[in-house]
Amino acid sequence: MLAQRFRSAANGFAAKSLSRCTLGRSADQLKDLPPVGYINLGLVDYRAALALQKQLCRRRIDEIYSGPHRRRNDPGERRLSDTIILLEHPPVYTNGRRNHGKVGDAEIERLRQLDCDYVETNRGGEITFHGPGQLVVYPSLYLRDHHLGTKCYVEGLENTVVETCARVGVKAEALKGFPGVWVSPTQKVAALGTHVQKYVTSHGFALNCTTDMRWFEEIVPCGLEGRMAVSLQRILEQMNGGEAPVDASVASITPTVLDSFAQVFGCNVRPLEEVSRDTFELIHEILHNETMK
C-alpha cells in the first residue's frame, strides 16, 4: 500500500514545490502573523537542549497568560517572541513519552556502550537517533497567534520538510499513519515529534543531511520494522550517479529550511536578535547555565 503512494525511484525522484500553504487559515488570519526569530546554536548536548526548551516554554506560558485572572494578554505586551531553534546534537538516542520504560536496562546499556547517550523525553513519537550531520529544528510558537491547531501545525512541519526536499530536487511525502517524512516506501529522511503545552510548542523535526546512517542500524527507528532512515546526501549521490560533488551539509540546507518554513507557515522569519533581543539573551543565559552544571 505504501508503494502505491510513491513513484518509483526510476522516475527520477521528481520533486514538486508546494504552493503557498494556508494550513486552513483565511486570508485575514494570514495578514498579521507575528514574526518568528531564528537562532543557530551549533552543536548542543541533547539534555541541555531539552532543559532549554522546557524553561523557554514555561517562561513563554507565564508571560502569555500574565493578564488579569491568568488570561491571555495582548501580543504587544510580551517580551518573548516565537523562535526557531536550529542545532545539531552529539550522538544520542531519544525515546518519546508514549514509549517510556519500554526499552530495558540491558538495551540502554548496550546503546550507551556505543559512546551514545540515551534520553527519555516529553515529545511524541518513539525511539530515534540524533547526531552530527542532522539538522534539528525546534520551533517555539504560540499557536493561537498563528491561528493554528496542533494537527495543522504538525502538517506545517511536515510540509516544511517536503518543501525543503523539493527545493534540492528530492521528492518527499508525509504519509498518514507513518510519522515523519519519506522519500520512498521504506526510506525516511526526517523524524518528527512535538510537544504542545497551552498552545506553546517545543521539539519539532530532525532532517538527515549528512548523518552517519550506521547509528540507525542499532535500533528500529520510530518503531517501524522493515524501514530505514536515509540522508539527503545519500539520496542526491544516488540521483547523480556520483558524477558531481554533492553538498547536503547542515550549513547548506539550513537557509532552505528557513525559507521553506516561512513559505509554509506564511510568516516573516528573521534572525532572532532582530525580532526579540530579550528572547535571544534568555536562550543564551539558559544554555550557559545548563552547560555549566
Disulfide bonds with the S-S distance in Angstrom:
none
